[in-house]
Each structure stands twice: as C-alpha cells, then as structure tokens.
Amino acid sequence: MSNKHKIVIICCLLFGMYVQLSASEKQKEHAAPTINVKEFILQHISDAYEWHLFNVGEKHVSIPLPVIVYSSYTGWHVFMSSAFHNESHAYQGLQIADKGEYKGKIVEKTLDGQIVKPFDISITKNVFSLLFSSTLLIIIILWVAASYRKHGFRNKRGFILMMEMLIENINDEVIKPSIGKGYEKYSPYLLTVFFFIFINNLIGIVPLFPGGANVTGNIAVTFVLAFITFLIVNISGTREYWREILWPDVPLWLKVPLPLMPAIELIGIFTKPFALMLRLFANIMAGHAIVLGLTFLVFITVSMGPALNSSMTVLSVVFSVFMGFVELLVAYIQALIFTLLSAVFIGLARIEPHARHK
C-alpha cells in the first residue's frame, strides 16, 4: 500500500471520528435534562413553607402558608410565603436558604454579612397537616361519641362500627394485656396515640392536598410522642421498678465498686423511647422514599428508548400501586407497634414487689 493510500485512509478515519463526536454532542444537547432523584425525593419528604400542588409548564402552582418569624434585629415578621416569589427571592430582609447549614429554612443576613436563622414558628406544610389531622381526629371522636349518646349501643353500622372494632381491639387486645391491673387510666393516652399516628400515616399516603405531608416521618414529631411515653413510664414507675434499675438482682461485684449493671439499666431508660422514636420515623420516611423512587423509574428511563421506557413505566405503575397497598398496611402496623411498645413499657414500670420472685 502506497503512502498516498495510507494518507487517504487516515483522513477518512479522522473525518469519521469527527462526525461521530459531532453527532454525540448534538444528541447531548437535545437529550432530556438529567434529574437528581436523591434531591427530588428529599425535597418531597422534607418540610416546606408552601404546599406544592402541580406544575403548569415551568410554573409551580402551590398554596402559600403563613410565615411567622422573630428577628433579634428587625423584630416580628408575619406574611404569606408567596412574598418570596419575586426576582430576589427575599422579603423584608428574609429569604429561604438554598444551600448550607440552613438549607430550606428562613434565614437573614446580618450587617457583618453572616447568615443567621431567626426564631421561626411559621405554619409549614407539616405543621398545617398536623393541625388538620388533629382537628379531623377530634371531629371523628366527637362524632362517634355523639352517635353513642343518641343511639346507644344499637343500630351501629358503617364507620361507627369500624371505630368501635378498632377501639375495642386496641383496648382489649393490646393495652389491657400489656399493662394489666389499672390499665384504664392509661387507655385514653394510648388510644389517642394510636389514632393520631394512624390517621397521620393515612393522610401522608394521599398524594393530593391536604394529604402527602410527611408528619410521622418527621423526627421532631416522633420525638415528642416518644418523650411523652418516656415521662408516663418513669412517672408511673413503682418502687420495685426503680429498685431493679438502681440495685438489680445481680452478683454484688456487678454493682460495687463499679456500678456496671445500674449504669446499663439507667441507659435502658433512654434507649427504649429512643427506639420508639427512630422506628416510627425511619419506617414512614423510608416508605415515602420507596414510593417516590419507584415512580421516578418513568423519568429515569425516558432517555433510554421508547421500548425500555414503556416497559419500565408499566413496571413502575405496578410496583407503585403495590407499594401503596403495603403503605396502607404499614400505616396500621406502625401505629399498633408504637402503642403496643408504649403499653409494654408502662406495664413493666408498674411491676409489683412480689412479681420478681415468681
């Protein structure tokens, strides 16, 4: 092969590589923009100062919520979150941080340029859903009570009968066996906890307003519930309960001179409510994240061809519907587990002196 032929072949190869690179660059330009799945999921399960409904093109349609903050520099500020929808995304010196330590929270910039977080008691998405679910629960309970006062124990049907079955099941099969004698004074709290968690779990599954908020998947909410249980358990603790914690029935060398077992028992006082808090928080948050992740299969595979995208769309819908039914079951199970463990902890704290000799 002559040098002239070699030069022609090399030029053809270089031209082919140039055409291929140009085509790939054009394909990248026209390709659908990539979606940050992790950021999108975290954004949807986190709290917000407005209730996002849907998009019309690039416009976000949402319901603004009241912003109530106190700044040590400028005093109280009360306005609707829609005030942030301007070119600067700021109002009265306040703005929602899009990055950093306070991402997603209202912050302000001081005179020396520092970013600080003011005292914030705004009605956020989770707070609004919390108020809505609590009001709905009060209405349901008062309605059931009014029905019993009016009709007594006869002519029960439909929703009233379902509520009676739930109340009797939790009271007779969970609270009474777990606490034992004197369970009656703890039933109102435990039944309230069960229905509060259950109704918030159900509302969180509904994707439309006023549903979809991640209330029981918020660790602040589960912390308060676990803390109340912690107080009731330890306030209700008998002398025998505290004796078994501070001076348990173990060999003396495990208590003196190094109080190893008392230290472990004292730590156990805090680990029990801590486990309650984390179990409810993690299960509900993970459930929402899984459903959103399965839904995102449709958008992730859109650039992989119509055949793959169509098959994954069908798979995504099937799995999302399946997970929706699983979430209904989880909504009940998590409320039941929290109530059951709370009742068990209360029952263990009410141990009588003779019980340890059995």
C-alpha positions in Angstrom: 0.0 0.0 0.0 1.4 3.3 -1.1 1.9 6.3 1.2 -0.8 8.2 -0.7 -3.4 5.5 0.1 -2.4 5.5 3.8 -2.9 9.2 4.0 -6.4 8.9 2.4 -7.4 6.1 4.9 -6.1 8.1 7.9 -8.1 11.2 6.6 -11.3 9.1 6.3 -10.8 7.7 9.8 -10.3 11.2 11.2 -13.4 12.5 9.4 -15.5 9.6 10.7 -14.4 10.3 14.2 -15.2 13.9 13.8 -18.7 13.1 12.5 -19.3 10.7 15.4 -18.2 13.2 18.0 -20.4 15.9 16.4 -23.4 13.6 16.4 -22.9 12.7 20.1 -22.6 16.3 21.1 -25.9 17.2 19.3 -27.5 14.2 21.0 -26.4 15.5 24.4 -27.8 19.0 23.6 -31.2 17.6 22.6 -31.3 15.0 25.4 -33.7 15.4 28.3 -32.2 17.1 31.3 -30.9 14.8 34.0 -33.0 14.6 37.1 -31.4 14.5 40.6 -33.5 11.7 42.1 -32.0 11.9 45.5 -32.5 15.7 45.8 -36.1 15.4 44.4 -37.1 12.7 46.9 -35.5 14.6 49.9 -37.3 17.7 48.8 -40.7 16.0 48.7 -40.4 14.3 52.1 -39.0 17.4 53.8 -40.9 20.3 55.3 -41.8 23.4 53.3 -43.2 26.9 53.6 -45.8 26.3 50.9 -47.9 23.4 49.7 -46.9 22.4 46.2 -49.9 21.1 44.1 -48.7 20.7 40.5 -46.8 22.3 37.7 -48.1 24.1 34.6 -45.1 24.1 32.3 -42.3 25.7 34.3 -44.7 27.4 36.7 -45.2 25.9 40.1 -48.7 26.0 41.5 -48.8 26.0 45.3 -50.7 27.1 48.3 -48.8 29.7 50.3 -48.7 29.3 54.1 -48.2 31.9 56.9 -44.6 32.8 57.7 -44.2 33.9 61.4 -40.6 34.7 62.4 -38.9 36.9 65.0 -35.6 38.5 64.2 -33.4 39.9 67.0 -32.5 42.7 64.6 -35.8 43.7 62.9 -38.5 42.2 65.3 -41.6 40.2 64.3 -42.4 39.4 60.6 -45.8 37.9 59.6 -46.6 37.4 55.9 -47.6 34.7 53.4 -44.8 32.6 51.9 -45.9 33.8 48.4 -44.0 37.0 49.2 -40.8 35.2 48.5 -41.9 34.7 44.8 -40.0 37.7 43.4 -36.8 38.3 41.5 -34.6 38.4 44.6 -36.5 35.6 46.4 -36.3 37.7 49.5 -38.8 39.7 51.5 -38.2 42.1 54.4 -34.6 41.0 54.6 -35.6 37.4 54.9 -35.1 34.5 52.4 -35.2 30.7 52.2 -31.7 29.3 52.1 -31.0 27.2 49.1 -27.7 25.7 50.4 -25.6 25.4 53.5 -26.4 24.6 57.1 -29.9 26.1 57.0 -31.0 24.8 53.6 -34.7 25.1 53.2 -35.1 27.3 56.3 -35.8 31.0 56.5 -32.6 33.0 57.2 -31.4 36.6 57.3 -28.1 38.3 56.6 -26.7 40.4 59.4 -24.8 43.7 58.9 -21.5 42.0 59.1 -22.6 39.5 56.4 -23.3 36.5 58.5 -26.2 34.2 57.7 -28.4 33.6 60.8 -31.6 31.8 61.5 -34.3 33.8 63.2 -36.8 32.4 65.7 -39.3 30.6 63.4 -42.8 29.5 64.3 -44.2 29.5 60.8 -47.1 27.3 59.7 -45.2 25.0 57.5 -46.5 22.1 55.5 -46.0 19.6 58.3 -47.5 22.0 60.9 -50.6 22.6 58.7 -51.1 18.9 58.2 -50.6 18.3 61.9 -53.3 20.8 62.8 -55.6 19.4 60.1 -55.2 15.8 61.2 -55.6 16.7 64.9 -58.8 18.6 64.1 -60.1 15.8 61.9 -59.4 13.3 64.7 -61.2 15.4 67.3 -64.2 15.7 64.9 -64.3 11.9 64.3 -64.1 11.1 68.1 -66.8 13.6 69.0 -69.0 12.3 66.1 -68.6 8.7 67.4 -69.4 9.8 71.0 -72.4 11.8 69.8 -73.7 8.8 67.9 -73.4 6.6 71.0 -75.2 9.2 73.1 -78.0 9.4 70.6 -78.5 5.7 69.6 -76.8 3.9 72.4 -75.3 0.5 71.6 -78.0 -0.3 69.0 -78.2 0.4 65.3 -74.4 0.6 64.9 -73.2 0.3 61.3 -70.7 1.6 58.8 -67.9 3.9 60.1 -69.2 3.9 63.7 -69.0 0.1 63.9 -65.5 0.1 62.4 -64.3 2.7 65.0 -65.8 0.5 67.8 -64.0 -2.5 66.5 -60.7 -0.6 66.4 -61.1 0.8 69.9 -62.1 -2.5 71.4 -59.3 -4.3 69.6 -56.6 -1.9 70.8 -58.0 -1.6 74.3 -58.8 -5.3 75.0 -56.0 -7.0 73.0 -53.1 -4.5 73.3 -53.5 -2.2 76.3 -55.2 -4.4 78.9 -52.9 -7.5 78.5 -49.7 -5.3 78.4 -50.4 -3.2 81.5 -52.7 -5.4 83.5 -54.4 -4.0 86.6 -55.1 -0.3 86.4 -54.9 -0.2 82.7 -58.0 2.0 82.5 -56.2 5.3 83.3 -53.6 4.8 80.5 -56.2 3.8 77.8 -57.1 7.4 76.9 -53.4 8.3 76.2 -52.6 5.1 74.3 -55.8 5.2 72.2 -55.1 8.8 71.3 -51.5 7.9 70.3 -52.7 5.0 68.1 -55.4 7.0 66.3 -53.1 10.1 66.0 -50.3 8.0 64.3 -52.8 6.0 62.2 -54.6 9.0 60.8 -51.4 10.9 60.0 -50.0 7.8 58.3 -53.1 7.5 56.2 -53.1 11.2 55.3 -49.5 11.0 54.4 -50.2 8.4 51.7 -52.8 10.6 49.9 -50.9 12.4 47.2 -53.4 15.3 46.9 -53.9 18.3 49.2 -54.3 18.2 52.2 -52.5 14.9 52.1 -49.0 14.0 51.3 -47.2 15.6 54.2 -44.5 13.6 56.0 -45.7 14.2 59.5 -45.0 10.8 61.2 -41.8 10.7 59.1 -40.6 13.8 60.8 -38.3 13.0 63.7 -39.4 16.1 65.7 -43.0 14.6 65.8 -41.8 11.1 66.7 -39.5 12.6 69.4 -42.4 14.4 71.1 -44.5 11.2 71.1 -41.7 9.1 72.5 -40.8 11.8 75.1 -44.4 11.7 76.4 -44.3 7.9 76.7 -40.9 8.3 78.4 -42.5 10.7 81.0 -45.5 8.5 81.6 -43.4 5.3 82.0 -41.0 6.8 84.6 -43.6 8.8 86.5 -45.7 5.6 86.7 -42.7 3.5 87.8 -43.2 1.7 91.2 -40.6 1.5 93.9 -39.8 -2.0 92.7 -39.2 -0.7 89.2 -36.7 1.8 90.4 -35.1 -0.7 92.8 -34.5 -3.1 89.8 -32.8 -0.2 87.9 -30.7 1.2 90.7 -30.0 -2.1 92.6 -30.8 -5.0 90.3 -30.7 -8.7 91.4 -27.2 -9.5 90.1 -24.0 -10.5 91.8 -22.6 -7.8 94.0 -19.4 -7.4 92.0 -21.5 -6.1 89.1 -22.8 -3.3 91.4 -19.9 -2.5 93.7 -17.4 -0.8 93.5 -18.2 -0.2 89.8 -22.0 0.2 89.2 -21.9 -1.6 85.9 -25.4 -3.0 85.9 -27.1 0.1 87.3 -25.4 2.2 84.6 -26.7 -0.2 81.9 -30.2 -0.1 83.4 -30.2 3.7 83.5 -29.1 3.8 79.9 -32.0 1.4 79.1 -34.5 4.0 80.4 -33.5 6.3 77.5 -32.9 3.7 74.8 -36.5 2.4 74.9 -38.1 5.7 73.9 -35.2 6.4 71.5 -36.0 3.1 69.7 -39.7 4.1 69.6 -38.8 7.4 68.1 -36.4 6.0 65.4 -38.6 3.0 64.5 -41.7 5.1 63.6 -39.6 7.9 61.9 -37.5 5.5 59.8 -40.3 3.2 58.6 -42.6 6.0 57.5 -39.9 8.1 55.8 -38.5 5.0 54.0 -41.9 4.1 52.8 -42.5 7.5 51.2 -39.0 7.4 49.7 -39.5 4.0 48.1 -42.8 5.0 46.5 -41.2 8.2 45.1 -38.2 6.2 43.9 -40.4 3.7 42.0 -42.4 6.5 40.4 -39.1 8.0 39.2 -38.4 4.9 37.1 -40.6 6.5 34.4 -38.5 9.7 34.2 -35.1 8.0 34.6 -35.6 5.6 31.7 -37.2 8.2 29.3 -33.9 8.8 27.5 -33.2 5.0 27.1 -35.5 4.4 24.2 -39.3 4.0 23.9 -39.3 0.2 24.3 -37.4 0.3 27.6 -39.2 3.3 28.9 -42.6 1.8 28.1 -41.8 -1.4 29.9 -40.4 0.4 32.9 -43.4 2.7 33.0 -45.7 -0.3 33.3 -43.4 -1.8 36.0 -43.2 1.5 37.9 -47.0 1.8 37.9 -47.5 -1.8 39.1 -44.9 -1.5 41.9 -46.2 1.9 42.9 -49.7 0.5 43.3 -48.4 -2.5 45.2 -46.4 -0.2 47.5 -49.5 1.9 48.0 -51.3 -1.1 49.4 -48.3 -2.0 51.5 -48.2 1.6 52.9 -51.8 1.1 54.0 -50.8 -1.9 55.9 -47.7 -0.2 57.3 -49.8 2.8 58.4 -51.8 0.5 60.7 -48.9 -1.7 61.8 -46.6 1.2 62.8 -49.4 2.8 64.9 -50.1 -0.6 66.5 -46.4 -1.2 67.3 -45.9 2.2 68.8 -49.0 1.8 71.0 -48.1 -1.8 71.9 -44.5 -1.0 73.0 -45.7 2.1 74.9 -48.2 -0.1 76.8 -45.5 -2.8 77.4 -43.1 -0.2 78.8 -45.8 1.2 81.1 -46.7 -2.3 82.2 -43.0 -3.1 83.0 -42.8 0.1 85.1 -45.7 -0.9 87.2 -44.1 -4.1 88.5 -45.1 -5.2 92.0 -42.6 -6.4 94.6 -43.8 -10.0 94.6 -43.5 -10.3 90.8 -39.8 -10.7 90.8 -40.0 -13.8 93.0 -42.1 -15.7 90.6 
